[in-house]
Amino acid sequence: MGAAERAPPPEAAAPWAARAGAAERSAMAAGGDALRALLRAANALLQQRRYHAALAVLKGFRNGAVYGAKVRAPHALVMTFLFKSGSLREKLKSIAQATYTHSRNLAYFVFTYKGLMALQSRLQGKKIPFHSFFAACIGGWLVFGDNNPINSQIIMYLLSRILFGLSRLAVEKGYILQPKQDPFPLVAALIWGTVLWLFEYHRQTLQPSLQSSMTYLYDDSEVWHDVSDFLLYNKRTDSNT
């Protein structure tokens, strides 16, 4: 029997196609209903006050990961292409690794900190200032205790903010008299004087990325051969040497 003889007549195939289409639309509708029901259940769960502490820990993890990536990715992109050598693939890998490390560490720290804060508050029935200090100390030890370039940069960033914050707090509490003049110019002078003295005479004590930046600014500006590496480039390329 030929293929033409085996094929069903058009009038018989049309109802079958209609039924198949209806079944597909029904399955899609059922899937959509299930998704909407799942979203409603999730939203209802998020509104439960009894789960607020646990949910805050999870969102803290999420926010830590996102913020770490937002902060590190552009910084790593600029610093890598400005100061690091190597192939494009190596540079992109370095950027991805730095971004991942910063994002992961910040997510872990926020998760640990908020978890310990919730635990201490639950155990003691209230929140006290020591809870914050203790939880952050534990998180800092566990997450940022590894001495690597990313953690080192984060710690130094925080240290500078802490010194400013403690100085302002000391004035607010009356431990230090309110300066009659803005002390910022003096602070700026001392900071720049100290860092350049360290760079010139004790360079090894500074962080590698700071050494690279200052080498570019202060050492590389002492060397040139012609207009190309005086105005256009920092250093002569191989083709010009």
trRosetta pair geometry for C-beta under 8 A, 3 or more apart (Angstrom, degrees):
i j d omega theta_ij theta_ji phi_ij phi_ji
1 5 4.9 -112 -178 84 93 130
1 6 5.9 109 124 -57 115 93
2 5 4.8 95 59 7 78 101
2 6 7.2 -148 100 -5 42 87
3 6 5.8 -59 -148 37 35 107
3 7 6.5 43 155 -33 68 100
4 7 6.1 -45 -149 19 31 114
8 12 4.3 -105 168 86 115 125
8 13 5.1 142 90 -57 115 88
8 16 7.9 69 83 3 159 142
9 12 4.9 88 60 7 79 103
9 13 7.2 -154 93 -7 38 89
10 13 5.7 -59 -142 38 34 108
10 14 6.4 43 161 -34 68 101
11 14 6.1 -39 -147 17 30 117
12 15 7.1 -57 -168 31 35 101
12 16 7.2 29 146 -11 64 112
13 16 5.6 -64 -156 41 43 114
13 17 6.1 41 153 -21 77 107
14 17 5.9 -56 -147 36 31 109
14 18 6.4 32 156 -20 64 107
15 18 5.5 -55 -148 37 34 114
15 19 6.3 34 155 -20 67 103
16 19 5.8 -55 -150 36 30 109
16 20 6.4 30 152 -19 65 105
17 20 5.6 -53 -146 36 33 111
17 21 6.3 32 155 -18 65 106
18 21 5.8 -55 -148 37 30 110
18 22 6.3 30 153 -19 64 107
19 22 5.7 -55 -147 37 32 112
19 23 6.3 34 154 -21 65 105
20 23 5.7 -54 -148 35 31 111
20 24 6.4 31 153 -19 64 105
21 24 5.7 -53 -148 35 32 111
21 25 6.4 30 155 -16 66 105
22 25 5.8 -55 -147 39 32 109
22 26 6.2 35 152 -22 65 107
23 26 5.5 -54 -147 36 31 114
23 27 6.4 32 154 -19 65 103
24 27 5.8 -53 -149 35 32 110
24 28 6.4 30 153 -17 65 105
25 28 5.7 -54 -147 38 33 111
25 29 6.2 35 154 -20 65 106
26 29 5.7 -53 -147 36 30 112
26 30 6.3 32 153 -20 64 105
27 30 5.6 -53 -148 36 32 112
27 31 6.4 34 152 -19 65 104
28 31 5.6 -53 -148 36 33 112
28 32 6.3 33 152 -19 65 105
29 32 5.6 -53 -148 37 32 112
29 33 6.3 34 152 -20 65 104
30 33 5.6 -52 -147 35 32 112
30 34 6.4 34 152 -21 64 104
31 34 5.7 -53 -148 34 32 112
31 35 6.4 32 153 -19 65 105
32 35 5.7 -53 -148 35 32 111
32 36 6.3 30 155 -16 66 106
33 36 5.8 -55 -147 39 31 110
33 37 6.2 32 153 -20 65 106
34 37 5.6 -54 -148 37 31 112
34 38 6.3 33 152 -21 65 105
35 38 5.6 -53 -149 34 32 112
35 39 6.4 32 153 -18 65 105
36 39 5.7 -52 -147 37 33 112
36 40 6.4 36 153 -20 65 104
37 40 5.6 -52 -148 35 32 112
37 41 6.4 33 153 -18 65 105
38 41 5.7 -54 -149 37 31 111
38 42 6.3 31 153 -19 65 106
39 42 5.6 -53 -145 37 32 111
39 43 6.2 31 156 -17 66 106
40 43 5.8 -55 -146 38 29 109
40 44 6.3 31 154 -20 64 106
41 44 5.7 -54 -147 36 30 112
41 45 6.4 33 153 -21 64 104
42 45 5.6 -53 -151 34 32 113
42 46 6.5 32 152 -20 65 105
43 46 5.6 -52 -148 34 34 113
43 47 6.7 31 154 -19 63 106
44 47 5.9 -60 -154 34 33 111
44 48 7.3 47 147 -38 62 95
45 48 5.8 -42 -162 6 40 117
45 51 6.6 -21 176 54 80 159
46 51 8.0 -97 -117 87 27 122
46 55 6.4 137 -129 -149 67 157
48 51 4.7 51 92 19 109 105
48 52 7.5 -146 103 -45 59 71
49 52 5.3 -15 -158 -30 48 120
51 54 5.3 -61 -168 50 72 110
51 55 5.3 69 134 -24 92 109
52 55 5.9 -64 -143 43 26 107
52 56 6.0 31 158 -25 66 107
53 56 5.7 -53 -148 32 27 113
53 57 6.8 32 151 -22 61 101
53 118 4.0 124 -177 -135 121 130
53 121 7.7 -157 -117 69 138 128
53 122 7.5 103 167 -54 177 115
54 57 5.7 -49 -157 28 35 114
54 58 6.8 31 149 -15 64 104
54 118 7.3 144 -65 169 48 168
55 58 5.6 -53 -151 37 39 111
55 59 6.3 33 153 -14 70 105
56 59 5.8 -54 -141 42 33 106
56 60 6.1 42 153 -26 64 105
56 114 5.9 -140 122 -180 95 136
56 118 7.3 153 68 -68 116 128
57 60 5.6 -53 -150 33 28 116
57 61 6.8 33 150 -21 61 100
57 111 5.9 70 179 -145 86 62
57 114 4.6 -180 -105 106 68 115
57 115 4.9 69 -128 -72 134 76
57 118 6.5 -73 -55 -3 115 144
58 61 5.6 -48 -155 29 34 113
58 62 6.7 33 147 -17 64 103
58 111 7.9 39 -97 -117 30 95
59 62 5.3 -50 -150 37 41 115
59 63 6.1 38 153 -17 71 105
60 63 5.8 -54 -141 40 31 107
60 64 6.1 36 156 -23 64 106
60 110 4.0 -155 160 151 99 110
60 111 6.0 164 97 -78 103 46
60 113 7.5 -127 162 67 148 94
60 114 4.4 144 12 -6 168 153
61 64 5.8 -55 -148 35 27 113
61 65 6.5 26 156 -18 62 107
61 107 4.9 54 -165 -172 65 90
61 108 7.7 42 -128 -77 90 28
61 110 6.1 -177 -80 87 38 104
61 111 4.1 39 -83 -74 98 107
62 65 6.0 -60 -153 35 29 109
62 66 6.4 20 156 -12 66 110
62 107 7.5 56 -64 -129 11 106
63 66 5.8 -56 -142 41 32 107
63 67 5.8 28 162 -16 68 111
63 110 6.6 -125 74 156 91 170
64 67 6.1 -57 -138 41 24 105
64 68 6.0 27 162 -21 62 111
64 103 7.6 125 133 -169 69 54
64 106 4.1 -168 -176 130 92 82
64 107 3.8 158 96 -92 111 43
64 108 7.4 -143 124 18 150 34
64 109 6.5 178 -145 58 146 80
64 110 3.7 -162 -57 13 132 133
64 111 6.9 -103 24 -25 149 79
65 68 6.0 -57 -147 36 24 112
65 69 6.5 21 157 -16 61 108
65 103 4.8 50 -156 176 60 95
65 104 7.1 30 -114 -85 87 35
65 106 6.9 173 -73 82 31 94
65 107 3.8 27 -59 -74 81 129
66 69 5.9 -61 -153 37 29 108
66 70 6.3 27 153 -19 66 109
66 103 7.6 68 -49 -141 11 106
67 70 5.6 -55 -145 37 33 111
67 71 6.2 26 159 -15 67 109
67 106 6.3 -113 80 136 97 150
68 71 6.1 -60 -145 39 27 105
68 72 5.9 6 167 -5 66 117
68 99 7.7 128 133 -172 84 58
68 102 4.4 179 -177 130 100 81
68 103 3.6 163 96 -101 118 44
68 104 7.3 -131 109 13 160 32
68 105 6.9 153 -128 58 150 73
68 106 3.7 178 -66 31 121 135
68 107 6.5 -90 6 -29 138 81
69 72 6.3 -64 -131 45 24 98
69 73 5.6 27 174 -29 65 115
69 99 5.5 52 -132 -178 70 101
69 102 7.3 154 -74 88 36 101
69 103 4.2 28 -54 -87 80 128
70 73 6.7 -45 -129 25 16 109
70 74 7.8 0 175 1 49 103
71 74 7.8 -88 -178 39 21 91
71 75 6.6 1 154 -5 61 124
71 102 6.7 -125 80 151 100 141
72 75 5.7 -74 -149 47 34 109
72 76 5.5 29 163 -20 77 113
72 98 5.7 -160 172 134 119 89
72 99 4.7 164 103 -112 115 57
72 101 7.8 -171 -160 66 166 74
72 102 3.6 148 -56 50 150 156
72 103 6.7 -116 30 -39 133 78
72 150 7.6 8 -122 -137 133 112
73 76 6.1 -59 -141 39 22 106
73 77 6.3 27 158 -24 61 108
73 95 7.0 62 -145 174 61 100
73 99 4.6 42 -80 -109 75 128
74 77 5.4 -52 -145 33 33 117
74 78 6.4 28 160 -15 67 105
75 78 6.2 -59 -151 38 28 104
75 79 6.1 15 160 -8 66 115
76 79 6.0 -60 -136 45 28 104
76 80 5.7 29 165 -23 66 114
76 94 7.1 -165 -179 126 112 81
76 95 4.5 140 127 -134 117 70
76 98 4.1 161 -108 84 141 139
76 99 5.8 -116 25 -51 151 83
77 80 6.2 -61 -144 35 18 108
77 81 6.5 -1 166 -1 58 113
77 95 5.5 52 -80 -130 60 135
78 81 6.6 -72 -149 45 23 97
78 82 5.9 15 161 -16 64 118
79 82 5.8 -62 -140 41 26 109
79 83 5.8 -30 -178 27 66 114
79 84 7.4 59 133 -15 70 104
79 209 6.7 -12 -159 -145 140 118
80 83 7.3 -83 -129 53 13 74
80 84 4.8 -36 -155 30 58 128
80 91 5.0 131 155 -160 121 92
80 94 5.4 155 -121 94 132 123
80 95 5.4 -94 -2 -67 160 93
80 98 7.9 -161 -56 11 121 145
81 84 7.4 -28 -60 46 17 87
81 91 6.4 73 -78 -171 69 143
82 216 7.9 -2 155 -101 106 166
83 209 7.8 124 81 -141 162 71
83 212 4.8 70 -165 160 144 135
83 213 7.4 -64 -80 -71 146 58
83 216 6.9 -95 -102 -51 101 136
84 91 6.2 151 93 -111 120 91
84 94 6.6 -96 130 84 170 169
86 90 3.7 -88 154 87 128 139
86 91 5.7 159 84 -50 105 78
86 94 7.7 103 68 -19 150 133
87 90 4.7 98 55 6 77 102
87 91 7.1 -141 97 -4 41 87
88 91 5.7 -56 -149 37 32 111
88 92 6.2 30 156 -16 67 107
89 92 5.9 -55 -145 39 30 108
89 93 6.3 32 154 -20 64 107
90 93 5.6 -54 -147 36 30 113
90 94 6.4 33 153 -21 64 105
91 94 5.6 -53 -150 34 32 112
91 95 6.5 32 153 -19 65 104
92 95 5.6 -51 -147 35 34 112
92 96 6.3 33 154 -18 66 106
93 96 5.8 -55 -146 38 31 110
93 97 6.2 30 156 -20 66 108
94 97 5.8 -55 -144 37 29 110
94 98 6.3 26 158 -16 64 107
95 98 6.0 -58 -147 38 27 108
95 99 6.2 26 156 -17 64 110
96 99 5.8 -58 -146 39 28 111
96 100 6.1 28 157 -19 65 109
97 100 5.8 -55 -145 37 28 110
97 101 6.3 27 157 -20 64 108
98 101 5.9 -55 -145 36 29 110
98 102 6.3 24 159 -14 64 108
98 150 6.2 171 -147 -85 75 116
99 102 6.1 -59 -147 39 27 106
99 103 6.0 23 158 -15 65 114
100 103 5.9 -61 -143 42 26 109
100 104 5.9 24 161 -18 66 112
101 104 6.0 -56 -141 39 24 108
101 105 6.1 20 163 -16 62 112
101 148 7.6 -93 -178 104 148 141
101 150 4.8 172 115 -2 127 171
102 105 6.1 -60 -144 39 24 107
102 106 6.3 18 162 -13 62 111
102 150 5.5 -138 -70 -163 80 127
102 154 7.4 158 -128 -63 91 125
103 106 6.2 -62 -146 39 24 105
103 107 6.2 24 157 -18 62 111
104 107 5.8 -61 -149 38 28 111
104 108 6.2 25 157 -17 66 108
105 108 5.8 -55 -145 38 30 110
105 109 6.2 30 156 -21 65 107
105 143 5.4 129 -160 171 79 104
105 144 6.4 89 -177 -80 124 76
105 150 7.0 154 8 124 151 126
105 151 6.9 -146 -153 -84 164 89
105 154 7.6 -149 109 -10 139 166
106 109 5.7 -52 -144 36 31 112
106 110 6.3 29 159 -16 65 105
107 110 6.2 -56 -146 37 28 106
107 111 6.2 29 155 -19 63 111
108 111 5.6 -59 -147 39 29 114
108 112 6.2 26 157 -17 66 109
108 139 7.9 163 126 -157 75 93
108 142 7.7 -127 146 114 117 104
108 143 4.8 166 103 -115 113 122
109 112 5.8 -58 -147 39 29 108
109 113 6.0 27 158 -19 67 110
109 139 4.7 96 -151 169 73 118
109 140 7.3 47 -133 -77 116 47
109 143 4.4 -145 -75 74 84 166
109 144 6.8 24 -85 -30 130 102
110 113 5.8 -55 -140 39 29 111
110 114 6.0 18 166 -9 66 111
111 114 6.5 -62 -142 43 20 100
111 115 6.0 21 159 -20 59 116
112 115 5.8 -62 -145 39 24 112
112 116 6.2 18 161 -13 64 110
112 135 7.4 166 132 180 76 85
112 138 6.7 -141 158 109 119 96
112 139 4.0 153 96 -106 122 96
112 142 6.2 -177 -130 67 166 136
112 143 6.4 -160 15 -35 146 123
113 116 6.2 -63 -149 39 25 104
113 117 6.2 26 154 -20 63 109
113 135 4.9 99 -148 142 62 110
113 136 5.7 29 -119 -87 114 61
113 139 4.5 -30 -61 -40 82 159
114 117 5.4 -50 -143 36 34 116
114 118 6.3 35 157 -19 65 104
114 135 7.9 106 -48 167 16 143
115 118 6.0 -56 -150 36 28 108
115 119 6.3 27 153 -19 64 109
116 119 5.5 -52 -142 38 34 114
116 120 6.2 33 159 -18 67 106
116 131 7.8 175 130 -177 87 84
116 134 7.3 -135 150 110 130 88
116 135 3.7 167 94 -125 121 99
116 138 6.0 135 -83 61 167 139
116 139 7.1 -140 14 -45 136 100
117 120 6.1 -56 -145 38 27 107
117 121 6.2 25 157 -16 63 111
117 127 7.4 24 -175 -126 93 109
117 131 5.7 94 -128 150 69 114
117 132 6.8 28 -104 -92 112 58
117 135 5.0 -21 -57 -65 74 171
118 121 5.8 -59 -146 40 28 111
118 122 6.2 28 156 -20 64 109
119 122 5.8 -58 -149 36 28 110
119 123 6.3 24 156 -18 65 109
120 123 5.8 -57 -144 38 31 109
120 124 6.1 -1 167 8 67 113
120 127 7.7 86 103 -118 99 63
120 131 4.4 170 106 -131 148 111
120 134 7.2 120 -82 76 155 128
120 135 6.8 -116 -4 -59 136 111
121 124 6.6 -70 -136 53 23 89
121 125 7.6 -96 173 81 54 4
121 126 6.7 -85 -148 127 74 12
121 127 4.8 -11 -106 -76 110 80
121 131 6.6 56 -57 -144 76 164
122 125 7.7 27 -172 -71 22 37
124 128 7.1 -56 114 1 153 112
124 131 7.9 -136 33 -75 140 122
127 131 5.9 -95 -155 36 69 152
128 131 5.5 117 63 -12 65 101
129 132 6.1 -52 -167 28 48 109
129 133 6.9 38 147 -11 74 106
130 133 5.5 -58 -152 41 44 111
130 134 5.8 39 155 -19 77 109
131 134 6.0 -61 -144 40 26 107
131 135 6.0 21 162 -16 65 112
132 135 6.1 -57 -141 39 24 107
132 136 6.2 18 162 -13 62 112
133 136 6.1 -64 -147 41 24 106
133 137 6.3 28 155 -23 63 108
134 137 5.7 -54 -148 33 29 113
134 138 6.6 26 156 -15 64 104
135 138 6.0 -56 -152 37 30 108
135 139 6.3 26 153 -14 65 110
136 139 5.5 -55 -143 43 34 111
136 140 5.9 37 157 -23 67 107
137 140 5.8 -54 -144 36 27 111
137 141 6.3 27 156 -19 62 107
138 141 5.8 -56 -149 36 29 111
138 142 6.2 16 159 -10 65 112
139 142 6.0 -62 -140 43 28 103
139 143 5.5 -8 175 10 69 120
139 144 7.8 43 133 7 69 97
140 143 6.7 -66 -121 52 18 88
140 144 5.0 -43 -156 48 61 113
140 145 7.0 103 140 -57 59 77
141 144 7.7 -4 -35 57 8 71
141 145 4.9 31 -169 -63 42 126
142 145 6.5 47 -42 -2 5 119
144 151 4.7 156 -157 -146 78 112
144 154 6.6 -110 -131 86 130 130
144 155 6.5 145 164 -65 131 103
145 151 7.8 -61 44 -172 13 156
146 151 5.9 143 78 -5 72 159
147 151 6.7 -122 -124 80 25 125
147 152 6.4 53 -162 -65 67 102
148 151 5.2 81 53 19 75 103
148 152 6.7 -143 91 -11 31 95
149 152 5.6 -59 -141 38 27 114
149 153 6.3 26 162 -20 64 106
149 207 7.7 115 -138 -169 79 106
149 208 6.8 -55 -112 47 116 119
149 209 7.0 106 -163 -29 115 112
150 153 6.1 -59 -154 34 27 108
150 154 6.6 23 153 -16 63 108
151 154 5.6 -57 -148 38 34 111
151 155 6.1 32 156 -19 69 107
152 155 5.9 -56 -146 37 29 109
152 156 6.4 24 158 -14 64 108
152 207 6.2 163 135 -121 125 120
153 156 5.9 -58 -147 39 30 107
153 157 6.3 36 153 -23 64 106
153 207 6.9 116 -84 -171 74 156
153 209 6.8 16 -89 30 121 144
154 157 5.6 -54 -151 33 31 115
154 158 6.4 26 154 -15 65 106
155 158 5.8 -56 -149 39 32 109
155 159 6.2 38 151 -28 65 105
156 159 5.4 -46 -142 30 35 117
156 160 6.8 37 159 -19 63 98
156 207 6.8 -88 -23 -44 164 146
157 160 6.4 -57 -160 30 28 107
157 161 6.9 19 149 -10 62 109
158 161 5.7 -62 -153 41 37 109
158 162 6.0 41 151 -26 72 106
159 162 5.5 -52 -145 33 31 114
159 163 6.5 33 157 -21 64 102
160 163 6.0 -52 -151 31 31 111
160 164 6.8 27 153 -12 62 105
161 164 5.8 -58 -153 40 34 109
161 165 6.0 33 152 -20 68 111
162 165 5.5 -59 -143 40 30 111
162 166 6.0 27 160 -17 68 107
163 166 6.0 -51 -140 38 26 107
163 167 6.4 30 156 -21 60 107
164 167 5.8 -58 -152 34 29 114
164 168 6.5 24 155 -14 65 106
165 168 5.9 -57 -150 38 31 107
165 169 6.2 31 153 -19 66 109
166 169 5.5 -53 -142 39 33 114
166 170 6.2 40 156 -25 65 103
167 170 5.8 -51 -149 31 29 112
167 171 6.8 26 152 -15 61 103
167 176 7.4 -37 -160 42 64 158
168 171 5.8 -55 -154 35 35 110
168 172 6.3 35 150 -19 67 106
169 172 5.5 -53 -145 38 34 113
169 173 6.1 23 159 -11 68 110
170 173 6.1 -60 -141 44 27 103
170 175 4.3 -78 -161 67 82 114
170 176 4.4 49 131 5 109 111
171 174 7.7 41 180 -71 29 24
171 175 7.6 -78 -61 54 23 73
171 176 5.1 -53 -80 75 63 98
171 177 7.6 -8 -128 113 80 15
171 178 5.6 90 -164 -93 111 65
171 179 7.8 -58 -112 -5 134 78
179 182 7.1 117 102 -106 128 13
179 183 4.9 -171 -60 -40 176 104
182 185 6.8 82 102 -2 96 90
183 186 5.2 -58 -169 44 69 113
183 187 5.8 72 134 -26 88 103
184 187 5.4 -55 -143 38 36 113
184 188 6.1 38 158 -22 69 104
185 188 5.7 -53 -146 35 31 113
185 189 6.4 32 155 -20 64 105
186 189 5.7 -53 -149 35 32 112
186 190 6.4 27 155 -15 66 107
187 190 5.9 -60 -148 40 30 107
187 191 6.1 29 156 -21 66 109
188 191 5.9 -55 -143 36 28 111
188 192 6.3 17 163 -9 64 110
189 192 6.3 -63 -146 43 24 102
189 193 6.0 24 158 -19 63 114
190 193 5.7 -56 -140 40 27 112
190 194 6.1 25 161 -19 64 110
191 194 6.1 -61 -149 37 24 107
191 195 6.3 14 161 -13 63 111
192 195 6.0 -56 -137 39 30 104
192 196 6.2 22 166 -11 65 110
193 196 6.4 -64 -147 41 23 102
193 197 6.3 24 156 -19 62 111
194 197 5.8 -59 -149 37 29 112
194 198 6.4 27 155 -17 65 106
195 198 5.7 -52 -148 37 33 112
195 199 6.3 35 152 -22 65 106
195 206 7.5 83 -156 -104 82 128
195 210 7.8 -98 -163 176 118 133
195 214 7.9 -153 150 -87 103 145
196 199 5.3 -50 -142 36 36 114
196 200 6.1 31 160 -16 67 107
196 214 7.9 -179 -109 -148 64 133
196 218 7.8 147 -134 -86 97 162
197 200 6.1 -59 -143 40 27 105
197 201 6.1 -27 174 27 64 112
197 202 7.7 20 131 23 71 98
198 201 7.0 -87 -133 57 19 75
198 202 4.9 -59 -150 67 63 97
198 203 7.1 125 145 -88 66 34
198 205 5.7 -93 -166 70 114 118
198 206 5.8 123 130 -54 120 106
199 203 5.6 44 -156 -103 43 80
199 206 6.2 12 -88 -22 71 154
199 211 7.4 166 -128 -115 90 63
199 214 4.9 -98 -135 146 145 156
199 218 7.1 88 135 50 140 153
200 203 7.4 143 11 -60 4 91
202 205 4.7 11 140 6 104 121
202 206 7.9 122 109 -21 75 86
203 206 6.1 -57 -167 24 49 110
203 211 6.0 87 180 -123 97 111
206 210 4.8 -106 166 88 113 120
206 211 5.1 143 93 -61 113 86
206 214 7.5 -2 125 20 164 141
207 210 4.6 82 64 11 88 107
207 211 6.9 -153 92 -10 42 86
208 211 5.4 -54 -146 34 33 115
208 212 6.4 35 156 -21 67 102
209 212 5.6 -48 -149 33 34 113
209 213 6.5 35 152 -18 64 103
210 213 5.7 -51 -147 36 35 111
210 214 6.2 24 158 -11 67 110
211 214 6.1 -64 -144 44 26 103
211 215 6.0 33 156 -25 65 108
212 215 5.7 -53 -144 33 27 114
212 216 6.5 30 156 -20 61 105
213 216 5.9 -58 -158 33 30 112
213 217 6.5 18 152 -12 65 110
214 217 5.5 -55 -142 42 37 109
214 218 5.5 -10 174 17 74 115
214 219 7.6 69 129 -5 67 96
215 218 7.0 -72 -121 54 17 79
215 219 4.6 -30 -156 34 62 126
215 220 6.3 70 145 -23 69 96
216 219 7.6 10 -28 50 11 84
216 220 5.2 -17 -142 21 37 135
216 234 6.7 -41 -148 -143 88 149
217 220 7.5 72 17 41 13 95
217 221 6.6 -16 167 -15 34 124
218 221 6.4 -52 -134 31 15 111
218 222 7.7 19 154 -26 49 104
219 222 6.0 -57 -169 18 37 113
219 223 7.7 6 150 -3 66 108
220 223 6.2 -71 -156 41 44 100
220 234 5.3 5 162 -178 140 106
220 235 6.8 -80 -149 -59 115 92
223 229 7.8 -37 120 137 78 126
223 235 7.7 16 100 -108 117 80
224 229 5.0 -179 -139 104 77 91
224 230 4.2 71 -166 -81 151 79
225 228 7.6 -18 72 56 92 94
225 229 5.6 46 32 47 85 125
225 230 7.9 -141 49 -41 41 89
225 236 5.8 2 26 -56 133 133
225 240 7.6 153 76 140 138 116
226 229 6.6 77 53 29 62 83
226 230 6.7 -117 113 -8 28 107
226 240 7.8 -132 39 -178 121 128
227 230 5.4 -68 -135 43 30 112
227 231 5.7 -18 -177 21 73 110
227 232 7.1 57 136 -3 74 103
228 231 7.6 -79 -137 50 10 75
228 232 5.1 -48 -156 47 50 121
228 233 5.8 3 154 24 77 107
228 236 6.7 74 99 -111 117 77
228 240 5.9 -140 88 -123 157 161
229 232 7.2 -53 -73 61 27 79
229 233 4.9 -45 -105 78 62 92
229 234 6.8 -6 -156 116 83 18
229 235 5.8 9 -139 -157 124 16
229 236 4.6 -64 -52 -61 142 69
229 240 7.4 172 -34 104 111 153
233 236 6.9 118 93 -90 133 28
233 237 6.8 -75 -168 -33 173 88
236 240 4.4 -122 -167 85 102 118
236 241 5.3 124 120 -65 128 84
237 240 5.2 87 56 10 73 101
237 241 7.4 -137 98 -16 38 90
238 241 5.8 -56 -148 24 35 112
